[in-house]
Amino acid sequence: MPDTTKHLLLVEDEAPLRQAIAEQLSDRGYHVEQAESGEAAIARLADFAFDIIITDLRLPGVDGSAVIEAAVARYPDIIAIVVTGYGTVKDAVEAIKRGASDFVSKPFQIDELLHVLGSSLEQRRLKSENAYLRSQLEERYRFEGVVGKSRPMARLFQLLETVAPTNSTILITGETGTGKEVVARAIHLNGPRRMHRFVALNCSAIPETLLEAELFGHVRGAFTGAVGNRQGRLEQAHKGTVFLDEVGTMSSALQMKLLRVLQEREFERVGDSHTTKVDVRVIAATNSDLARMVAEGQFREDLFYRLNVIPVHLPPLRERKEDIPLLVQHFLAILCNGAPTSLTVSQEAMRRLMSFSWPGNVRQLENAVERAVALSAGRTQIDVGDLPPEVQKAQETALTTAVTLPEDGLDLDAFIADIERDLIQRSLERTGGNKGKAARLLNLKRTTLVEKLKRLSPQE
């Protein structure tokens, strides 16, 4: 855990008063350094980034207003509090204009100063948190990051809209690269905890010996290298959401500790006997079959049921290939920083993209689009040669074998019309738009081809 002690610079020319205030602030946990003049304070500010500065306005030489101005100019987030012996509104307003957070008037009780300090610290925390939340919201995950119009995705959107406003634990399943973290973020940002943090932890990316400390935190001396206290991801996500990716890789001992968090909402840091309470929504994800792992004794059954309160399954890309053109446009927009782009994808390149099986799912498609944009080298169209070699080699196999038949069926007439339209378009592309030659390629009469074009493409 980073050092949470607040470093405070106290500027006061009256030594007895300065020493008395410093001692009382030190007793309350502040790390206090003293300066007897404005010049000394400015010199200290040049050497160290203090969290707080408290200065008397009336100082010999450089006065407190100039000290405040110098402090805020160097450290815009510093908390600056002025002490005035006159207590006039004019003094206070002038100090605040120069960047002071608040002021106290002499004579004052230490409790009054502590109250002003506490209020200023809380205001800075809220300001910092709001800036963090704005940056999170600007990522525009709010379901826009989950792209698709296929039937599986329509059902997914309906489920997400239902479960996001709840506080229920969610288990997201799906193959690697299907976008489990994107969905988790969308749930968080559409839920009741969106004003608090979303903290992600990939359980498979951290060695087992360190995963417990990463999740729960540790105290100084808990193990070799633990040189200080450290918050875990659960504490960081307090009031918000913690996303545990690849939860199936957890050891049995860690599964038991996670179960306690879900049941009791409490835990201990590694090496500590103190119990920490936590209010957090848990979203877990896995590409493993946890039910099978439970049956084989590799995953705790009670933990599985605690995680699987609301199951959300993400379909692999091969089962929603009609979403590929939408995803390609989505990634093109991201790569162009959201600006309008004239970059297009040739029909032949799009056919190869839609013929490939995408074992790495949406993540692999995103990487392929990024590569294609880089190789297009300023051209206005991405072509087959810009695609990864394995995608270039993808063959348009028999269309009926490439189709996934949805559980709720499909519109056969519309599907056949799409195939027919595609074949006619390809024949026209190959013959340079010559309808007679295109008809011969399809073993049709020219008049039949023209009639089909009128039926399938009214604009023709």
C-alpha positions in Angstrom: 0.0 0.0 0.0 1.4 3.5 -0.9 2.3 5.7 2.1 -1.0 7.4 3.2 0.7 9.7 5.7 0.0 13.3 4.7 3.2 15.4 4.5 2.5 18.9 5.8 4.6 22.1 5.7 3.8 24.5 8.5 4.9 28.1 8.0 4.8 30.4 11.1 7.4 33.0 12.3 6.4 32.7 16.0 8.5 29.7 17.1 6.5 28.7 20.3 3.2 28.8 18.4 4.7 26.9 15.4 6.1 24.2 17.6 2.8 23.8 19.5 0.8 23.4 16.3 3.4 21.0 14.8 3.3 18.7 17.9 -0.5 18.5 17.9 -0.7 17.8 14.1 2.0 15.2 14.5 0.0 13.5 17.2 -2.9 13.3 14.7 -0.8 11.4 12.2 0.5 14.2 10.0 4.2 14.3 9.0 5.0 17.9 9.8 8.0 20.0 8.6 8.4 23.6 9.8 9.5 26.8 8.1 10.1 30.0 10.0 9.7 32.4 7.0 8.3 32.7 3.5 11.7 32.4 2.0 12.4 29.1 3.9 9.0 27.8 2.9 9.6 28.4 -0.8 13.0 26.7 -0.6 11.3 23.6 1.0 8.7 23.5 -1.7 11.4 23.4 -4.3 12.8 20.2 -2.7 9.7 18.3 -1.8 6.1 17.7 -2.9 4.0 18.4 0.2 0.4 17.3 0.4 -0.6 20.3 2.6 0.8 23.7 3.4 -0.4 25.8 6.3 0.9 29.3 6.4 0.4 32.5 8.4 -0.5 35.4 6.0 1.6 37.9 7.9 5.2 36.9 7.6 8.4 39.0 7.5 9.8 39.3 4.0 7.9 37.1 1.6 4.3 37.0 2.9 1.9 34.1 3.1 0.0 35.0 -0.1 3.2 34.8 -2.1 4.0 31.4 -0.5 0.5 30.1 -1.4 0.9 31.3 -5.0 4.3 29.6 -5.3 3.0 26.4 -3.8 0.0 26.2 -6.0 2.0 27.1 -9.1 4.4 24.2 -8.4 1.8 21.7 -7.1 -1.7 22.4 -8.4 -3.2 19.7 -6.2 -1.7 20.9 -2.9 -4.0 21.8 -0.1 -3.2 25.3 1.0 -4.7 26.7 4.3 -3.9 30.2 5.5 -3.9 31.6 9.0 -4.8 35.2 9.5 -4.7 37.2 12.7 -7.1 39.7 11.3 -9.9 37.5 10.2 -11.1 39.9 7.6 -13.2 38.8 4.7 -10.8 40.7 2.4 -7.8 38.7 3.6 -9.6 35.4 3.2 -11.0 36.2 -0.3 -7.6 37.3 -1.5 -5.9 34.1 -0.2 -8.5 31.9 -1.8 -8.1 33.8 -5.1 -4.4 32.9 -5.0 -5.2 29.2 -4.6 -5.9 28.6 -0.9 -8.4 25.9 0.0 -9.6 27.5 3.2 -8.6 29.7 6.1 -8.7 29.9 9.9 -8.5 33.0 12.1 -6.2 33.6 15.1 -6.8 32.7 17.8 -8.0 29.2 17.0 -8.4 25.9 18.7 -6.6 22.9 17.2 -10.0 21.2 16.6 -11.0 24.1 14.3 -7.8 23.6 12.3 -8.4 19.9 12.1 -11.9 20.4 10.9 -10.7 22.7 8.1 -8.0 20.2 7.2 -10.5 17.3 7.1 -12.9 19.2 4.9 -10.1 20.2 2.5 -8.8 16.7 2.3 -12.3 15.3 1.6 -12.8 18.0 -1.2 -9.6 16.9 -2.8 -10.5 13.3 -2.6 -13.9 13.9 -4.3 -12.2 16.1 -6.9 -9.7 13.3 -7.7 -12.4 10.6 -7.7 -14.6 12.7 -10.0 -11.7 13.2 -12.4 -11.1 9.4 -12.4 -14.8 8.7 -13.0 -15.0 11.2 -15.8 -12.0 9.5 -17.5 -13.7 6.1 -17.1 -17.0 7.4 -18.5 -15.2 9.0 -21.4 -14.2 5.5 -22.5 -17.8 5.2 -23.5 -18.3 1.6 -22.6 -21.9 2.0 -21.8 -22.9 -0.9 -24.1 -21.4 0.9 -27.0 -18.2 -1.1 -26.4 -20.3 -4.3 -26.9 -21.1 -4.3 -30.6 -23.5 -6.5 -32.5 -26.9 -6.8 -34.0 -27.1 -10.6 -34.3 -29.7 -12.6 -32.4 -27.3 -13.9 -29.8 -26.1 -10.3 -29.2 -29.7 -8.9 -29.0 -30.4 -11.5 -26.3 -27.2 -10.5 -24.5 -28.1 -6.8 -24.6 -31.5 -7.6 -23.1 -29.9 -9.6 -20.3 -27.3 -6.9 -19.6 -30.0 -4.1 -19.4 -31.8 -6.3 -16.8 -28.9 -7.3 -14.6 -26.8 -4.1 -14.7 -29.0 -2.1 -12.3 -28.8 -4.8 -9.6 -26.0 -5.5 -7.1 -26.0 -9.3 -7.8 -22.8 -11.3 -8.4 -22.4 -12.2 -12.0 -20.4 -15.0 -13.7 -19.4 -14.2 -17.3 -18.4 -17.2 -19.4 -17.1 -17.4 -22.9 -14.0 -18.3 -24.9 -10.8 -16.3 -24.7 -11.1 -13.0 -26.6 -14.9 -12.7 -26.6 -14.8 -9.5 -24.6 -15.6 -10.5 -21.0 -13.9 -7.5 -19.5 -15.7 -5.1 -21.9 -19.0 -6.6 -20.8 -18.1 -6.4 -17.1 -17.2 -2.7 -17.5 -20.5 -2.1 -19.3 -22.4 -3.7 -16.5 -20.6 -1.6 -13.9 -21.1 1.7 -15.8 -24.8 1.0 -16.2 -25.3 -0.1 -12.5 -25.7 1.6 -9.1 -22.0 1.6 -8.4 -20.9 3.5 -11.5 -19.8 6.5 -9.5 -17.2 4.3 -7.8 -14.2 2.4 -9.1 -14.1 -0.6 -11.5 -11.0 -2.7 -10.6 -9.9 -5.6 -12.7 -7.7 -8.5 -11.8 -6.6 -11.3 -14.1 -6.1 -14.3 -11.8 -4.2 -16.3 -14.4 -1.7 -13.6 -15.1 -0.3 -13.5 -11.5 1.8 -16.2 -9.9 -0.2 -18.2 -7.3 2.1 -17.1 -4.5 1.4 -13.4 -5.2 -2.3 -13.6 -6.1 -3.5 -13.7 -2.5 -1.6 -10.5 -1.7 -2.8 -8.9 -4.9 -6.4 -9.6 -4.1 -6.4 -9.0 -0.3 -3.4 -6.8 0.2 -0.6 -7.4 2.8 1.0 -5.8 5.8 4.7 -4.9 6.2 6.9 -8.0 6.8 4.2 -10.5 5.7 6.7 -12.0 3.3 10.1 -11.3 1.7 9.8 -8.0 -0.2 6.8 -6.7 1.7 8.4 -3.5 2.8 5.2 -1.7 3.6 1.4 -2.1 3.9 -0.4 -2.4 0.6 -4.1 -2.4 -0.4 -5.4 -5.2 -2.4 -7.8 -5.0 -5.3 -10.8 -5.6 -3.1 -10.1 -2.6 -0.9 -9.4 -0.5 -4.0 -12.9 -1.4 -5.3 -14.7 -0.6 -2.1 -18.2 0.7 -3.0 -17.5 -0.2 -6.6 -17.0 -3.3 -8.7 -14.1 -5.9 -8.7 -13.7 -8.0 -11.9 -12.0 -11.3 -11.4 -11.0 -12.7 -14.7 -10.1 -16.4 -15.2 -11.4 -17.2 -11.7 -11.1 -20.9 -12.4 -7.3 -20.7 -12.0 -7.5 -19.9 -8.3 -6.1 -22.4 -5.8 -8.4 -24.2 -3.4 -7.1 -22.2 -0.5 -7.8 -18.9 -2.3 -11.2 -20.1 -3.4 -12.1 -20.6 0.3 -11.0 -17.0 1.1 -13.0 -15.6 -1.8 -16.0 -17.6 -0.6 -15.8 -15.8 2.7 -15.7 -12.4 1.0 -18.9 -13.3 -0.9 -20.6 -14.6 2.2 -19.4 -12.2 5.0 -18.0 -9.2 3.0 -14.8 -9.3 5.0 -11.2 -10.5 4.8 -7.8 -10.2 6.3 -4.7 -8.8 4.5 -1.8 -11.3 4.2 0.1 -11.3 7.5 -2.6 -9.4 9.4 -5.2 -10.6 11.9 -7.3 -7.5 11.6 -10.6 -8.0 9.7 -11.4 -5.6 7.0 -15.0 -5.0 5.9 -15.6 -4.4 2.2 -18.7 -3.4 0.2 -18.1 -4.5 -3.4 -19.9 -6.0 -6.3 -18.1 -9.1 -7.7 -18.1 -9.9 -11.4 -16.2 -13.1 -12.2 -15.3 -14.5 -15.6 -13.8 -17.7 -17.0 -13.2 -19.5 -20.2 -13.3 -22.8 -18.4 -16.3 -25.1 -17.7 -16.6 -24.5 -14.0 -19.5 -27.0 -13.7 -17.2 -29.7 -15.1 -14.4 -28.6 -12.8 -16.8 -28.8 -9.8 -17.7 -32.4 -10.9 -14.0 -33.3 -11.1 -13.3 -31.7 -7.7 -11.1 -28.9 -9.1 -13.4 -26.1 -8.1 -15.4 -25.6 -4.9 -19.1 -26.2 -5.5 -20.2 -23.7 -2.9 -18.1 -21.0 -4.5 -19.4 -21.9 -7.9 -23.0 -21.3 -6.8 -22.0 -18.0 -5.0 -20.4 -16.7 -8.3 -23.0 -18.1 -10.6 -25.9 -16.0 -9.2 -26.5 -14.5 -12.7 -24.8 -16.4 -15.5 -23.9 -14.4 -18.6 -22.6 -16.3 -21.6 -20.7 -14.5 -24.5 -21.1 -16.3 -27.9 -17.9 -16.9 -29.9 -17.4 -14.8 -33.0 -17.9 -17.8 -35.3 -21.5 -18.0 -34.1 -22.2 -14.4 -35.0 -20.3 -13.7 -38.2 -23.0 -11.2 -39.3 -21.5 -8.9 -36.6 -18.1 -8.9 -38.2 -18.7 -5.9 -40.6 -20.1 -3.9 -37.6 -17.1 -4.8 -35.5 -14.7 -3.9 -38.3 -16.2 -0.4 -38.5 -16.1 -0.1 -34.7 -12.4 -0.9 -34.6 -11.7 1.4 -37.6 -13.4 4.3 -35.6 -11.3 3.5 -32.5 -8.1 3.4 -34.5 -9.0 6.8 -36.0 -9.6 8.2 -32.5 -13.4 8.4 -33.2 -12.9 10.8 -36.1 -14.7 10.1 -39.4 -12.6 8.0 -41.7 -12.7 7.4 -45.5 -10.9 4.1 -45.0 -13.1 1.2 -46.3 -12.7 -2.6 -46.6 -13.0 -4.2 -50.0 -15.7 -6.8 -50.5 -13.1 -9.5 -51.1 -11.3 -8.6 -47.9 -14.6 -8.6 -46.0 -15.5 -12.0 -47.4 -12.2 -13.4 -46.1 -12.8 -11.8 -42.7 -16.2 -13.5 -42.6 -14.9 -16.8 -43.8 -12.2 -17.1 -41.1 -13.0 -19.1 -38.0 -11.5 -16.6 -35.5 -10.3 -18.9 -32.8 -9.1 -15.8 -30.9 -12.6 -14.2 -31.3 -13.1 -10.4 -31.1 -9.7 -9.7 -29.8 -8.1 -11.5 -32.7 -10.3 -9.6 -35.2 -9.3 -6.3 -33.5 -5.6 -7.1 -34.0 -6.3 -8.1 -37.6 -8.0 -4.7 -38.3 -5.1 -2.8 -36.6 -2.6 -4.6 -38.7 -4.6 -4.0 -41.9 -4.8 -0.2 -41.1 -1.1 -0.1 -40.6 -0.3 -1.9 -43.9 -2.9 0.1 -45.9 -0.2 2.9 -45.8 -2.5 5.8 -46.7 -4.7 4.0 -49.2 -8.4 4.5 -48.9 -9.3 0.8 -49.0 -8.1 -2.2 -47.0 -7.5 -5.2 -49.3 -6.9 -8.9 -48.9 -3.1 -8.4 -48.9 -3.4 -6.2 -45.8 -4.9 -9.0 -43.8 -3.0 -11.5 -41.7 -1.7 -14.5 -43.7 -4.0 -17.0 -42.0 -7.0 -14.8 -42.8 -5.9 -14.3 -46.4 -5.9 -18.1 -46.8 -9.5 -18.4 -45.6 -11.6 -20.1 -48.3 -15.2 -19.5 -48.9 -16.4 -23.0 -48.2 -19.8 -24.4 -49.0 -22.1 -21.7 -47.5 -24.5 -24.1 -45.9 -21.8 -25.7 -43.8 -20.6 -22.3 -42.7 -23.9 -21.4 -41.3 -24.8 -21.8 -37.6 -28.4 -22.6 -37.3 -29.8 -20.6 -34.4 -31.9 -22.3 -31.8 -34.9 -20.1 -32.6 -34.4 -20.7 -36.4 -33.7 -18.4 -39.3 -35.5 -16.7 -42.2 -34.7 -19.2 -44.9 -36.0 -17.0 -47.8 -34.0 -14.0 -46.6 -30.9 -16.2 -46.1 -31.2 -17.7 -49.6 -31.8 -14.2 -51.1 -28.6 -13.0 -49.4 -26.6 -15.9 -50.9 -28.1 -15.2 -54.4 -27.4 -11.5 -54.2 -23.8 -12.1 -53.1 -23.2 -14.6 -56.0 -24.6 -12.2 -58.5 -22.5 -9.3 -57.2 -19.4 -11.4 -57.3 -20.1 -12.5 -60.9 -20.6 -8.9 -61.9 -17.3 -7.9 -60.2 -15.4 -10.6 -62.0 -16.8 -9.6 -65.4 -16.5 -5.9 -64.9 -20.2 -5.4 -64.8 -21.0 -7.2 -68.0 -24.4 -8.8 -67.3 -24.2 -11.2 -70.3 -20.9 -12.7 -69.1 -22.0 -12.7 -65.5 -25.2 -14.6 -66.5 -23.0 -17.2 -68.3 -20.8 -17.7 -65.2 -24.0 -18.5 -63.2 -25.5 -20.6 -66.0 -28.4 -18.2 -66.4 -30.0 -16.4 -69.2 -29.2 -12.7 -69.3 -32.9 -11.8 -69.0 -33.2 -14.1 -65.9 -30.2 -12.4 -64.3 -31.7 -8.9 -65.0 -35.0 -10.0 -63.4 -33.2 -11.3 -60.3 -31.2 -8.0 -60.1 -34.5 -6.1 -60.1 -36.0 -8.3 -57.5 -33.0 -8.4 -55.2 -31.8 -4.9 -55.7 -34.7 -2.6 -56.6 -32.3 0.3 -57.4 -30.9 -1.7 -60.3 
